[in-house]
Amino acid sequence: MTAVRRVRDLARAALPRSVGERLPAAPPREVTELLHDKRFQRAVAAAAEEQGRDEEEVWSEVKGYLHEMAAAHDDRTAQGWARMGDWFLRAYDVLVDEDDMQELRRLDRSHSLALAFSHRSYLDGMVIPNALSSRRFSPTYTFGGANLNLPIIGTVASRTGLIFIRRATQEIPVYRLALRSYIRQMVTNKRNLAWSIEGGRTRTGKLRPPVHGILKYLTDTVQGEGDAFDPDAPDVQVVPLSVVYDQLHEVSLMTEEARGASKTPEDWRWLVRFARLQRNRLGRAYLTVGEPFSLRERMAELAAEGVTGHQAVERVALDISHRINRATPVTTTAIVSLALLGADRALTVDEVLETVEPLAAYIDARRWPVAGAADLRDRATIRRALAELTRSGVLTAYDQGTEPVWKIGDDQHLVAAFYRNTVIHILVERAIGELALLTVSELEPGTELPPGGELQVGWEEAKRMRDLLKFEFFFPSRAGFEDDLRTELRLLVGEGVTEMSPVKARELLVGARPHLAHLVLRPFLDAYLVVADRLADHGDGPVDEADLLADSLAVGQQWALQRRVASEESISLELFRTALALARHKGLLEGGEGVGSAREAFAAELRDSVRRVTIIGEIAGEPVQVVPPPVPQPQSSKRENA
């Protein structure tokens, strides 16, 4: 049976009547209740007055929006939709921690659950509802982009709890009023709501910065009206969820977008192609549950600290992101990708194991969860991951010599980086700790030291790297960051270290295992340096951001060919956009007198950071053979030499 027929037949089976008959016109319960709610009626009247519009006109608009976004749960439709979800997920075995699910079911009996999930695939929207419904949870209502509201399929999906919402609503205040009120009514009725905290799929494998829209409406709901908390306002339990896959068919398409390709629009043709991709097995999908928390209690804690409004929403969003990261397990695919990306040459299975062993020891020491309880030191486990990555084309294998070797395939560096990045959050602080030790080791005799001596120099370097990478990774508060670094320091150098010297720092760094800075930070710093170099090329002049990204993509490819960057994975629009956000934050994108010097300083800072992670690589015994970028030429000759 073709994918076209299969999708069509599953959609028809899910409908409560044959395709072509009208679906019941009665609006879902929440819409009916809202239309008769006095508070909502006053809000609509106030919106009409504020906009200087006729109230009946606004009422007509808001009713249209409510019917557009409203979803229901029909038992027969939900059963058919679950079968369709299982068919789309046929490439995977879905693993769920049953103990976590049992605890979550207890919470489900008495609370409305706000399920905030990581978003790596379109399949997430099938993994989560299917896992919950098969374990007899209360129905889950999931927010999805209106771009996925396809004919027939969209009709079916809305009857299984999928709420289609528009993304760009800044210019539609009535739409935002309807959505905020609809969410409040759903929580009042103790519905379970699920949404992607990232707002869209990650293109890099790691969590994207959180989007605050849905969360803002939820915080409005639990606080009630006015500045003080309304004791009668409903509460929700926020549940962070992580979904991670051994491999994904759609990653190659996302990496093409990272190199400048246009995004494929979601339509029926796209859906059929996506369905066909799932024919080939790709291992497992892992659904894990983070630590839940009461949204009302968290908002009250923040208010007691003087954190309110948008800042409080931001803090809660970061809380959720941290908990998702903590719940995300380490996959064997990610660790093998990390090993081969770091080497950027062919390795035997013994060499892969040699690279992975200290990583496995570190993961054990930090008590990070491993997907499927896999033994990362097991030869058969590593061989299986190598074989699966070779079968999907991410790796190439050569077995005509004395023993087989594997390397990253041509144009597959971004794909391998996607898998590595699913675990990169557990390695970043260790990598920064290594750079802090290196900074101390490079102190010249007679250097004037700050209060606290050499150790304080290390702390300052760690904070600088935290600020440099704060748009790329989710770091805890400064106090929490220092606590985490102390943990890393104990793992690096042991207990009881109260004094440091350049010689001691060098000895500790050389003897430490594993070394991670070159494996973890180099790709991001290389990408940032490309953007900083192109930005410095503008001197004091203004910058067009789209032109800067295009220039960075072109020059980055040149540098990759010249080996001025360590890996092709650094040539990515996703990484360039983050570098652009950092430059914007530093005030480097607006032209003006003196900004050229600040841009040069930014590029120099990144060159020095790249130099130091390269040294870590050399200490690790895997020297990165990279030609350093040229020292900037005088402004008059830069463009001609670029």
N, C-alpha and C positions, 0 to 999 in steps of 0.2 A: 504494500500500500504506500502510495507517495505521501510525502510530508504534507502536501496541500490537502489531500483528501483526509488525512488523519486529523489535522488541525480543524478542518471544517466539520468532520463528523463528531469530534469531541465537543466542539462548541455547540453543535445541534443537540447532542445528548444532554448537555448541561442546562439547556433552556427548559423552562417549565411547560412550554408548548412548542409546537413545531415552528421553525423559522418562518416568518411571514405573518403569524398571528400577533395581535397586539398584546403587549405585556400589561399586567394590571396597572391601572393609572393611579391608584391610591398612593399618596406620598408616604415615605417612611415616617415612623412615629416621631422622630426628632423634628422633622420639618413641620408636622402638624402642631406639635407642642410649641414650637417657636412662633408660629404665626398667631397663636393665641396668647402668647406670653406678654404681659403688660410691660415688663422691662424692655423687651425687644421692640415692642411697638413704640415706646418712648425714644429708644435709640434711633429707630428709623426716622421718626419725626424730627429729632434733633439733627440728624444728618441732612435731611431735606432743607431744614432752616439754615444750617451752616453753609450749604452749597447754593442756597438761593434757588432751589428747584421746587416744583410742585410735588407734594407728598405722595400723591397717587402714582406719579411717574417713578419716584424712588421705590415705592412699594412694588411696582411691577418689575423693576430691575432686580430688587433683592429676591423676589420670589423666583425669578429665572435663575439666579445664581444658586439658590438653595436646591432647586430641582436638578441643576447641573452637577452639583457636588454630592448630593444625597446618595447614600448607599443603604442596602438592606441585606439581610441574611435569609436566603431561602434554602431550606434543607436539601431539596432535590438538586437545586442548582449548585449548592456547595459541594455535594457529593460528586457531581459530574466535573466540577472545577478541580477537585482534589485528584480525580483520575487524570485529568489533563496535566496537572502539576507533576504527578508521578511519571507521566510519559516524557515531559520535558526534562525531568531529572534522571532519565534513564542512563546517563553517562556516569552517575555517581551512586555510591552507597552513602546515605546520610547518617552520620554518627552524632548522637545526642547523649549528654550526660543525664542518665535517668534520675540520679539523686538530685541534681539541680532542678530537674523538671518537677519532681515530687514536691520540693520546697516551694517552687513557683506556683504549683497548683493550690497549695494551702493559701498563698497570698491571693490567688485569683478568686477564691471563694468569698472574700470579704472586701476586696478593693478593686477599683478601676486601675488597670495596668497601662502604663505608658511605655511601650516597648520601643526603645531607641536603638536602631541597629546600624552596624557598619554596612557599607554598600560597595561590593566588589563586582556584582553581576546582576543582570536582570533576573537571574534565577533566585536571588534572595527573596523576592516576593512570592515565591512558591515554596521554598524551604521552610520559612518561618510559619506561615499559616497551616501548611500541611503537618508540620511537627506538632503544633499546638492542637489542631482539631483532632488528630489521631489519638491524642492523650486527653481528650474530653475537657479541654479548656472552654471557657466562655468564648463566644464568637469574637474574632479579632477584626477590627476595621483598619485597613492599611491605606495610608496616603500614597498616591502615585501621581506622576506627572500627567497632565492632560494630553501630552503628546502620545501617550500610550492608549488613549481612548479610541481604539480602532472600531470600525463597523462590526457588528455582531459580537466580537470578542469583548468590546467595551461594555456592551449591554449585559452580557453574561457576568463579566467581572464585577459590575456595580451591584449585582444581586448576591455576590459572595463577600461583600464588605469592602471592596476596593473603592476608595474615595478619590476621584480624579480632581486634581486642583491645578490651577494655573500657576506658572512660576513668576512671571513679571506682573505684579499687581500694584506697583507704587502709584500708578496713575488711575487706579480704580478703587477709591476709598469705600464705595458701597460693597464691592466684592470682599474687601478685608473685613468689613463689619459682618457680612453674612458668614464668612468662614470662622471668625472669632466666636460668634454667637452659636454656630453649629457645633464647634468643638466644646464649648461650655455645656451645651445641652447633652452632648454625648457623655461627657464626664459625669454630669448630674445623674444620668441614667445608668452609671457604672459600666459603660462600654469600655472594652479594651481597645486601645489605639496603638498603631505601629507606624513608625516613619523612619526614614534615613536621617540621622543627625548630620550627615555630610551634605544632604540635599541632592546628591547625584553620585554616580559611580566614581570611585577613585580611578585615576589614570596611571597611578604610580605603584599601587599595591598597598601603600600605607594610608592611614586615615587622612582625609582632607580636613581643612578647617571647618568647624561646625557652622551650620546655617541656623539662624535663631527663630525663624518664622513660627513654626508649629510650637516650639518650646515657649515662645513669648505668649502665645495664646493660652497655653496650658498654665503658665505662671499667673496670668491675668485671672484665670478661672479659680485657682486655689486661693488667691489673695482676696477675691471679691472686689467690691467697689470701694473707692476711697483709699486713703493712705494706710489706715489700720486694717489688720486682717479681719475678715468677716468670719465669725465663728461658725456660721451656717454654710459657708462656701464648701464645696466638695473637695476632697483631696485625691491625689493619685500617687501610686507607687511607681517611680521611674525604674525601669528594668533595662540595663544596658545588655545588648545582645551582639555577639560576634559571629559572623559567618565567614569561614575561610575554606578554600578549596585546594586540593593538591595541585590541580591545573585548571585552566579555564579556556574554552575555545575562543572566547571573545577578546582575549588579551591582545592577540595579534592586531585586531582592528583598532583597539585603543592605542596601541603603540604607533600605528600608522598616523593616527591623529596627533600624537605627540611630536611627530616629525613634520607636521604641517598639512596632512590630508584632511579633507572635509568630513564631518561626521555624517554617517549614513542616516537619512531620515527614517523614523519608525513608521512603517506602513505594512500592508499585508505581505508584500514581497520580502521586506526585511524579516517579518515574523517567520515566514516559511524558511528562509535561509538560516535563521537562528535555530529553528526546529531541526533542520537537517544536520547542523553541526553537532547536535547532541547524540548522533548515532554512535560515535566512537567513545569508548570508555576512557575516563580520565581519572579514575581513582575514587577518592572520598570527598565529601563535603562535611564540615564540622560546625555544628551549632553549639555555642557555649554561652552560658549565662553569667553576666557580671553581678556585682553586688547591688541589690536594689536599695532604694532609699525613698523616704517620704518627701515629695516635692514641697509640701507646705512647711514641714519642719526645716528643710534646707533653706527655704526662703526666709523663714523666721530667724535662723542662725545668722544669715547674711545681713538681715536688717539690724540685728543686735550689734553687728560689727560696723554698722554704718554704710553697708553696701546695699544700694537699692537701685530700682529702675533697670536701665539697660545693662549696667555693670553687673547687677545680680544675675541677670539672664546669661550674660557671658560666662560668669563663674560657674553656673550650673551646667552650661554646655561643655565647659572644659572638664568639670567633674565627670560628666557622662563619657567624654572621649577618653579620659584616663582609665575609667573602669572598663571600657570596651577593650582598650589596649591590654590591660592586665588580664582580661579573660581570654584574649586571643592566643591559641596554642601555637607552639613552634612546629611547623611541618618539616618532614624530611626533605621535601622538594625545596623549601626555603633554604635549608642549611647547605644542601648540595649546590644550589645556585650561588650562594654566598661564597663557597669554596672556589668554584670555577670562575666566577667573576673576579675574585681577588687575584687569582693566578693569571687569568687572561691568556692561558696557553693550555695545551692538552695535558691531562693528568691521568695517571694510572689509578686504579681503584685504591691501591695502597697509599698513594699520595693524597687522594681525596680523604681517606680515613685519617691520615696523619693531620690534615688540616682540620677535620671535623672533631677529632678527639678532644683538644683543649676547649673547643666551643661547647661540646657536650658537658665537659666538666664544669664550665662556667654556668651553663644553664641549670645544671643540678645544684650548684652552690647558691644560685639566686632563686631556686625553686620555681622556675617558670614551667608552666604546663607544656607537655609535649603531645601533639595530636595523636590520638589512637594509642597512647602510652608506648609509642615506638621507642626502640633502643637505638639511639643515634650512633652508637659505637659498633653496632652489629653489621658485619660485612654483607650479609644477605640483604639487610634493609637498605644499605647504601647502593648495592648493585641493582636492586629493584627500582630505586628512584632514578638511577642513571639510565636504566633501560626504558622506563616510562617517559623520561624527558627526551630520550633519543627517538622513541616511537612518535612523539608529537612534533619532532623537528626542532626543539629548542637546543638540543645538543647534537653533535655529530660524533660518531664513533669510528675509530680506525683500528682494525684488528689484523692487519697483514704483517705486522712486525713480530717482535718477540712476545709482546703482551698487548691487550687492548688499551687504548687511551681514548679519553673523551674531552671535548672542548665545546665552548659556546658556538653555536652555528652562526653562519653569516647572517647579519641583520637581525640576530636574535638577542642581542644584549639587553634591549629594553624589556623584552619578554622575561628573560631570566631575572632582571632587576625587579620586575613586578612581583615575582614570587619571593625573592629575597626580602623585599620591602615589607612583606607581611609580618616579619619579625624584627625589623630594624629598630623599632622603638625600644626593644630590650637591650640593645647594644650601644645606644648613643652615649649614655652617660659614662660607660666604661671607656669609650673612645675619647671622650673629652678629658677624662682623668689621665689618660696616657699623654695627651698634649700638655696637660698641666705639669706632669712630671718632666716632660721634655723641655718645657720653658725654664723650669728650675735648673735643669742640667746645663742649659746654655748660658747661664749667668756668668758674666766675666768677673774676674777678681777685682775687688774694689768698687763693684756696683753698689750704689746707694740703695739700701733696702727700706721698704715701708715698715711701720710697726707690725710685728708678727713675723718679720724676717722672710726666709725663703718659702716657708709654707704659705704665707700670705701672697707671695708672688704667684704661686700655683693656683690659689683660690681666685685671684683676679683674672688669670688667664681662663680658667673654667667659666667664670661669669661672662667674659668677653665672648667666648665661643657660644655660650647660651644665647646671648643677645644676637650674635651673627646668624644663628640658626633658628631663631624663635618663630619665624614664619614657616619653617619646614617641619618642626617637631613639636609635640605637646610636652612642655616641661612643667613640672610642679612649681609652686611658689618658690621664691628665693630660699626661704627657710627649708622647704621640702627638698629643693635641689641640693642644698648643702648637706642635708642628711643622707641623701642618696649617694653623693660623692664620697662621704665618709665611709659608707658601706663599700663602695668601689675601692677606696684607698685601703681598707682592711683586707680586701681580697687580693689587691695588688702587692701590698707590702707587709701585711700581717698586723697584729695588734700592737698597741703601745707606741706608735711612732709619734713623737712629739717634736722632733727636730729633723731638719732636712738640710742638705748641702748639695751643691751641684754634682759632686762625685757620687754621693749616696743616691741621688735621684737617677743618675745614669745607670748605676749598678742595678737598682730596683727595676728600672724600665727594661734593661737588657734581659734580666732574668724572669720577667713576667711572662705568663702565657694565659690566654691567647693575646695577641696583639690585634686590635680591631680598628684603629683610627683610619688606616689606609683602606681597609675593606668597607668601612661604613661611611666615612665622611668625605673621602676623596671625590666620589662622583658628584656630590652636591657642590663642593667647593670649586671643582673644575667648571661646572655649569655657571656658578655665580661669577667666576673670573671671566668667562667669555662675555657675559653681560656687562660686567664692570669695565672691561677693556673697551668694548664698543661704546659704552657711555662716556668714558674718559676721552674718547676720540672726538666728542662734540665740544670739548673745551667748555666755555661759559655759555654756549648757545642752547636754544630750546631743543627739546627732544619730542619727536612723535613716537609714541609707545609702539604702535603697530610696525613702524619702520625699524625701530630698534630691535624688536623681536625677530623680524625677517633678516636683518643684518646679523644678529647673533646666530641664527640658524645657519646662515651661509658661512660665516667665519668659523663657527664651531665645527662644521663639517671639514673645513680646511684644516683646522687644528687636529682633528681626529686623524686625517690622512697623514699629517706631519708628525703624529704621536706627541703633540703638545698637550693633549689630555690623555689620561690613563685608559679611558674606555669610551666606546661610542655611546654608552648609556647616558653620558652627560649631555649629549646633543638632543635635548628634549624641550619642547615648548612648555611642558608642565613645570620643569625645573627653572626655565628661563622666566616664566611668569612669577614664580616665587621670588627669584632674585630681583625682579622688577618691583614687587611689593616691598621688599626690603629697601631698595633704593628710594622708592617713593616715601617710605617711612622716614628715611634719613634726609628728605628734602633735596634729593639729587636730580629729580626729573625736571624741575622748573629751571629755566635759564636765569642768569643773573651774574653780576660781578662777583668773582670769588668762588662760584660753584664749581668751576673747572678744577681748581685746586682740591676741593673736597672730593670730587670724582676721582682724581688721581690718587688721593689718599685711600679711598675705598678700594681701588684696584690694587694698590700696594699692599694693603692689609690682606687681601685675598691671596696675592702672590706669596706672601710670607706664610699664610696658613697652609697653602698647597705645599710649599717647601717642607714644612714640618711634618705633614702627614706622609710625605714621600720618605722622610727620614725614618718614621715609624715602620714603613714598609721594608726599608733596608734592614732595620734592626730585626724585623720578623723573619728575615732570611728569604724574602720574596721581593728583591729589588724591582721597582717599577721603572722600566727603561723609557723614560719620558724626557723629551727635549723641553727645557723650561721655556715659557713664553718670553719673547724678547723684551728687554728693558724699553719703556716707552721712549720714542723719539721726540724731539722738539715739536711743538704743535704744528709748525708750518709744514713739516714733512710727514706727518702721521698718515694722512689719508692716502698719499701716494704710495706709502710703504705697506698699507694694510693688506 
